[in-house]
Amino acid sequence: MPPDLRLRGERPRVTRLSRKVLITLGALAIAVFIVVSALRGDVVPGWASTVLPIYVLGGLQIMTIGLVAEYIGKIYSEVKQRPRFISEQELQ
């Protein structure tokens, strides 16, 4: 998006998307580690079945909070009554 058409104070979506992808890949790696450890028998019984749902539910909560925060941010931008776009020149 050209800088003259970007909303004020809004970070590019690519930055937000890359963070979410990294967090998702990290959580997936932890889940694979837990499952492999449980199959090898290297863990205390019940540990994997306790920790894995905590990670999954925690991830869902964080994702939901992020979604709600994005909507609240857009509502806040609209309430300020500022112009949506900043342009370098005015068309006549």
Secondary structure, 3 states (H helix, E strand, C coil): CCHHHCCCCCCCHHHHHHHHHHHHHHHHHHHHHHHHHHHHCCCCCCHHHHHHHHHHHHHHHHHHHHHHHHHHHHHHHHHCCCCCCCCCCCCC
